[in-house]
Structure formats: structure tokens, C-alpha cells
Amino acid sequence: MNAITTRSEADAAIAQVTGLIDKLSGVVAEETALVHAGKIRKAAALGSTKSELAGQLFTRAERLKANAKFLLGVAPAAVTALNRGQEAFRAVLQKNMIVLATSHAVSEGIVRRLSGDLARKAAPQVYGATGRTTPPNPKQGKPLAISKVL
């Protein structure tokens, strides 16, 4: 890690991190909107951009962490603004995580229901000792094949 030794280096480093946070926040917000709209394929296409920006952000943020005392001494206002930007980014990430978790839960529910419906259709329609139809035996069910192509 390069040490930050001047005020201009500090301002430039903080501006780089702030810019990366803004770009990544925009990509994550776009992904959230696309997943929310059900456009999973388009959202998945953002993965490489998101990954690249996150890697750059991590590298540059580590440099800031290594020089935290110096930055607080020479640019306290810029550090405070960066912290506000990070809080806003956390809110964007939180919303993204909620939308992704909801999408995952919905798709999992659809697959479980489909699997159950297929198992019921494949099971013989016979009556048990109580006069009611017997539920399908989960051990005798046929596997469900799913294509993961988005």
C-alpha cells in the first residue's frame, strides 16, 4: 500500500473511493430495479461490472484504512463526507439484499410447489384404510430437472 503523505494525495484518494462508491451504488440500484421488475437476465449481466467495481473499491478502501490517522488529520471534512456516502451505500445494499432474498424465496416456493404437483400427479390415485386418498411417498418421487439458464 502506498502511503498518503500530502493533502492533495488525501483528497485524490478520498475522491477515488467516493467515485467508486457512487458508481457501484448506481449499478446495485439498477440491479435492484431489474430484479424487482423480474428482468433477471438483465440483472445478471451486471454481475461482472459489479464485481469489478467492488474489487477496485476494496483495494482503494484498504489504502484509506491504512492511512486513516493521516486522513483524519488533514481532511476531516472529506472523511466525514465519505462516511455519509458509505451510509447511503449501505442503504442501497440493504434494499438490494431484501429484493434478492424475496426473489430467491419466491422462486424457491415456485419450484417446491411444482415439485409437489408433479409428485401428486405421478402418484397412484388410491384410497387408504381410512377411505381417503394417500399422499405421495416422497421417497418414491421422480427427480425434477431445472435449467439454470437465465
N, C-alpha and C positions, 0 to 999 in steps of 0.2 A: 504494500500500500504506500502510495506517495503521501508524504506529509504535506499538510497545508500550512504554509508559512506566512502568507500575506493576506491582507483584507480582500484584494481583488481575486485571489485564488478561492478564498472562502465564499465570496459572492457567486463566483462562477460555479463552484461545486454545488452550492445550495440551489442555484438556478437550474442546473442539470437535473438534480433529483426532483425538484418541483415540476419541471417539464415532463419528466418520465412519469411521475405520479398522475399528472393531468392526462397524458396520452393513454396510460394504462386504465385510468378511470373511465375514459371515453370508450375504450374497447370493451371493458367489462359491462358498462351501461348498455352498449349496443348488444352484447351477448345476452344480457338480461332481457332486453326488449324482444329480441328474436325468439328466445326460448319461451317467453311469456306468450308470444303470438303463435307458437307452435312451429316455427321455422327452424327446426333442429339442425338440418343440414347446413344452413347458412351460419348458424351459431357455431357449429363445429369447425367451420372454415376459419374462424377467428382464433382457433387454438394456437397456431404457430406464431401469430403476431403477439398474442397474449403472453406466450411462453418467452419469446424473445425480449419483450419489454420487461417482463418480470425478472429475467436474468440480468439485464442491464441495471434495473433498479436495485437489485440485491447488491451487485458489485459496487455501485456508487454509494449506496447507503452504508455499506460496510466502511468505506473510506470516511464518510462523515462520522460514523460512530468512533472510528479510531482517532479522530481529531476533534471530538466533542468539546473538550475543555477549551481548546483554542477558539472554536467557532462561537461558543457562548461568550467568550471574552471580547471578540472583535465584531461579531454580528448578531447580537441578541435579538434584534427585531426580525431579522431574516430567519433565525431559528424558530422564533415564535410563529411566524407566518408558515414555515414549513410544517410545524406541528399542527396548525389548523388545517392545512392541506391534507395531512395524514389522517386526521379525524374525519374529514369529509370523504376521503377514500375508503376508510373503514366502513362508513355508512353505505357506500356504493357496493362494497364487497358483501356486506351483511344482506342487503337486498338480493344480490346475485345468488348467494348461498340459499336463501329462502326459496327463490324461484326454482333453482336447480333441484333442491330437495323435494319440492312439491311436484315437479315434473317427473322425478325419479319415482316417487310414491305412486303417482297416477299410472305411470307405465307399468310398474310392478303389479299394481292392482288389476290392470287390464290383462296382463299375462297370466296371473293367477286365476282370474275368472275364466279366461279362455281355456286354460288347462283343465279346470274343473268341469266346464261344459263338455269338453272333448271326452273326459273320463266318464261322465254320466252317459253320453251318447254311446260310448263303446261298451258300457256295462250291460249285461243282460237284464231285461225288464222282468224280474220275477218277484214273487211275493214271499216274504219270510213267514216264520211261525206266527207272528203277530197279525198277519193279514196286511201288512204294509210292504211297500217295495223296499228292497235292501239297498243301502248306499253302496257305491262302488268301492272296492277294496283298493286303497292307494298303492299297495304292493304289486297289484296286477295291472296298473295303468301303463299306457304306452308313452314313450318319451315325446316331448314336444320340441320340435326343431324351430329355432328362431334365427332369422337372418339379421345380423347386426349392421348391415349396410344402411347408412342414414339416407 
